[in-house]
Amino acid sequence: MINDSIEEAIIFAKKYLEDLLSFFGLNTDVYATSEDEVIQLSVPSTHLNGFLIGQRGENMRSMQYLTSTALKNNNYQYTRVNVDVADYKRQRADRLKEKAEEWLRQVRDTKKPIELNPMNAADRRIVHKLAAEYNIISESVGEGRERHIVLKSDED
């Protein structure tokens, strides 16, 4: 039987993450919503922020993966999850947007393409979205960890 309500999936994911956090001695209320069929789980700021985020967000991604896998294993239709601890991802995305705007203005002004450093899928999505607003062509090239974006003027 498939659990097909996003509300049921949100409740399950919220409880699952709260239970997971309790193993680390953190009893906290996770804020849970959904956006574009992705379950958004926000862990408030605590003394464990550094540990929960991990190096370059790896522990956060692991919690995200575990929660998504638990949803799949329990036959939920909605299994895409985004876990954010103390607004780490949102703040990081804001900084990336600022940098991306500089790159996009540079491409627009010089008409010269820019190859960006490799970045993860979520970061690439942010840059692609912003490039579209600037009418700059953006394409992802490369494989795996080497996947990166090339920005080009649409006037080439």
SULQUI-V543508 format. One line per field, one symbol per residue. ss: DSSP state (H for helix, E for strand, C for the rest). phi: phi as a letter, one per 30 degrees, with the letter a starting at -180 (. if undefined). psi: psi as a letter, one per 30 degrees, with the letter a starting at -180 (. if undefined). Layout:
BEGIN
ss: ???
phi: ???
psi: ???
END
This chain:
BEGIN
ss: CCECCHHHHHHHHHHHHHHHHHCCCCCCCCEEEEECCEEEEEECCCCCHHHHHCHHHHHHHHHHHHHHHHHHHCCECCCCEEEEECCHHHHHHHHHHHHHHHHHHHHHHHCCCEECCCCCHHHHHHHHHHHHHCCEEEEEECCHHHCEEEEEECCC
phi: .cdccddddddddededddddddciccbcddbbbbhicdccccddbdceedddidhiddddddddddddddddchddcbdbbcbchhedddddddddddddddddddddcicdbcddebdedddeddedddddchcdbbdbjbhdcdbcccbddcd
psi: kkjgkeeeeeeeeeeeeeeeeffggjjljkkkalkhgkkjjjklkafgeeeeelkhgeeeeeeeeeeeeeeefghkejfkkjkkkhgeeeeeeeeeeeeeeeeeeeeeefgklkkllklleeeeeeeeeeeeeghkkkkklllbffklkkkkkgg.
END
